[in-house]
Amino acid sequence: MPPVTTTELSLDYTRTLVDAHMRALFTERRRQAAMIHDSYAAFWDHIAEVAVAGGKRIRPHLTMVGNGGFDERVLPVALAQEFIHIAMLVHDDIIDQDTMRHGVKNLTGRYIDSYSPHADPTRAHHYANSAALLGGDSLISEAYRLIETSDYPHDVRQKLSDQLATSIFEVIGGELLDVEAGFIIGVPYDPLTVYRYKTSSYSFIGPLLSGAYCAGADNDTLATLERFATNMGVAFQIQDDLLGVFGDEQQTGKSTTSDLREGKQTLLVRYHTELMTPEQHERFTWFGRQDATEEQLQAIKADLTSSGARQKTIDLAEYYFAAAHTNLAQLPSDARTAELTSLITQLEGRNV
């Protein structure tokens, strides 16, 4: 049965559908958790508050686009993609020792508030991270449950489950490489490899192919969609790294010097180390140091522009966006092309 599309798909429309479905699911989970203990009910309240605090819902949108439009059956599959994303953000915040996300307190931040009256600061932070870890794991479990209980034949559900497992396997590999690159010296880490597996995998390839599986897409279409999604994921992550340093803090919800303080090994930084002058190299010694002042980090930030690294990074993002446009031209003429072209345009327009 082909998908029934009652309105033109857009990110706003997807967000409305997904958020409503998400709130309903969290309400039911909270009811069930309350039968176990009030603390467990509060746990699901925290998850719900963090989940709806922000996010463009790009992943469920891609799932619906891959499906060719919206229908009731695809909604749980789309929501599963968003749950994986939120889970990865929760785990990423633990790794990065962040307590904020989308301008509000994340799970760790909320549990620090809850646990601080009962433990010293070090133990409160440890237990807060533990609760956040459980929150991320719970969302992964929910993602699999949504797929398994979706209204698709067994063979389609198996493809969806396998794709979800592949996405998780790949993003964990990308995340591990990203973490190690920040402190292990002498071992080469290619930022583009990290981007492919940390971002393209679960943010673009998984959602888009999942929707296409729901629609019964042929192998040629699936292969083209995967190439498109890979290029989009790399371009998106390059942009994200640029926004992490040069974006609007009010919009990103995080400091534009935190990546510099943490020593995040992005493509932007890689280019800078290749292009910087001796004077810039001297200032760059403060990169990755927790004791660096804001002034010292702002100087490095200015050097990233003057060395040419910022523009070179922007150019590479544009290259991958162009490759994604080429991939779209190879797709069959259907609703996917228009929607995906619109998405490229929106993402290209992010201010970096």
C-alpha positions, -999 to +999 in steps of 0.1 A: +000+000+000+016+033-011+020+061+016-009+085+019+004+120+018-021+147+030+003+176+030+037+186+016+064+173+039+085+199+057+107+199+088+081+219+107+054+194+098+076+165+107+085+181+141+048+186+149+040+149+142+070+135+159+068+157+190+031+148+195+039+110+192+070+114+214+050+131+242+023+104+241+049+077+244+067+094+273+034+099+291+027+062+289+062+053+299+060+076+329+027+060+339+043+026+338+074+038+356+053+053+384+041+018+393+077+009+401+088+040+420+084+078+420+121+082+412+116+062+380+086+083+370+108+114+375+135+098+354+110+096+324+099+132+331+135+143+327+140+123+295+108+138+281+118+174+290+153+169+274+139+153+243+114+181+234+138+209+244+152+213+209+162+197+177+152+201+141+139+165+137+160+161+105+163+123+110+126+115+112+120+139+083+145+120+062+127+088+071+094+102+059+110+115+027+127+081+021+092+066+024+079+090-002+056+108+022+038+106+055+016+077+065+007+064+100+029+033+096+061+051+090+058+074+121+071+049+147+100+041+124+108+079+120+105+084+158+130+055+163+156+074+143+151+105+166+154+084+197+188+071+186+198+107+179+188+119+214+205+088+230+237+097+212+235+133+223+230+121+259+261+099+257+281+125+238+274+151+266+287+126+292+319+121+271+323+159+266+315+166+303+287+190+292+257+198+314+238+219+288+221+210+255+199+233+233+204+260+259+189+241+288+202+215+313+207+181+299+201+149+318+234+151+336+227+188+346+192+179+358+205+150+379+233+171+394+205+194+407+186+164+421+216+146+437+236+176+450+217+178+483+225+141+489+262+138+479+294+158+477+300+175+442+322+147+428+299+119+438+268+139+427+283+144+392+293+107+390+258+096+399+242+122+376+263+108+347+252+073+356+215+084+354+221+101+321+238+069+308+207+049+317+186+075+300+205+071+267+203+034+270+165+036+276+160+056+244+180+030+223+157+003+237+127+023+228+139+027+193+141-010+188+107-015+203+092+010+180+105-008+150+096-042+162+060-031+169+056-012+137+029-023+112+053-037+086+059-073+074+085-093+092+111-090+064+108-052+064+111-050+102+142-071+100+158-047+075+149-018+097+163-035+128+195-044+109+199-009+097+194+005+132+221-019+145+245-008+117+239+029+124+246+023+161+277+002+154+291+028+130+284+059+152+301+042+182+332+036+160+331+073+149+326+085+184+355+064+198+379+078+171+367+113+178+374+109+215+408+093+210+419+119+185+417+145+213+445+130+235+463+101+218+495+115+202+512+099+172+482+079+159+467+093+127+429+101+129+413+113+097+385+138+105+366+127+073+366+091+085+351+103+118+325+124+100+315+094+078+309+071+108+300+095+135+275+116+115+266+102+081+258+067+096+229+074+119+220+110+110+215+105+073+221+070+059+201+052+085+170+074+085+168+078+047+173+041+040+149+031+067+122+052+050+131+037+016+128+002+030+093+010+042+085+021+007+100-010-009+126+009-029+148-010-054+185-017-049+196+010-073+176+036-056+189+025-022+225+027-034+220+062-047+203+073-015+232+059+005+257+079-016+236+110-012+233+105+026+270+099+030+279+132+013+252+151+032+264+137+065+300+148+059+289+182+047+267+186+077+294+176+102+319+200+086+293+227+090+287+217+126+324+220+135+324+254+119+293+264+139+310+251+171+336+278+167+320+305+146+283+300+153+258+321+173+260+309+209+223+318+214+214+294+186+239+266+192+234+266+230+271+262+237+302+283+240+322+289+208+355+283+226+346+249+243+358+228+213+391+248+214+395+242+251+387+205+248+412+201+219+386+188+195+405+175+164+382+188+136+390+193+100+391+230+107+419+224+132+437+200+109+438+227+081+450+253+106+479+232+117+489+229+081+486+266+073+495+285+105+524+308+107+551+305+135+534+333+154+500+315+151+517+283+162+529+299+194+493+310+202+480+275+193+499+260+222+469+269+243+447+247+222+433+218+242+443+233+276+418+236+304+437+264+319+436+286+288+419+320+292+390+331+272+413+357+256+438+331+245+411+309+230+396+339+212+431+346+197+432+310+183+397+315+170+408+346+151+438+328+137+416+300+123+402+327+100+434+346+092+453+314+084+428+305+057+416+273+076+381+286+080+376+293+043+392+260+032+368+242+055+338+260+041+350+252+006+351+215+014+316+216+029+304+231-004+322+203-023+302+177-004+270+196-008+276+197-046+283+159-046+249+154-028+232+175-056+249+152-082+235+121-064+200+135-064+202+140-102+207+102-104+175+093-085+143+084-102+119+113-107+097+111-076+088+131-045+121+124-028+141+146-052+122+178-044+122+172-006+159+163-005+168+193-027+149+215-002+168+200+027+202+206+010+192+242+005+182+246+041+214+231+054+236+250+030+221+282+044+233+276+079+255+306+089+291+294+092 
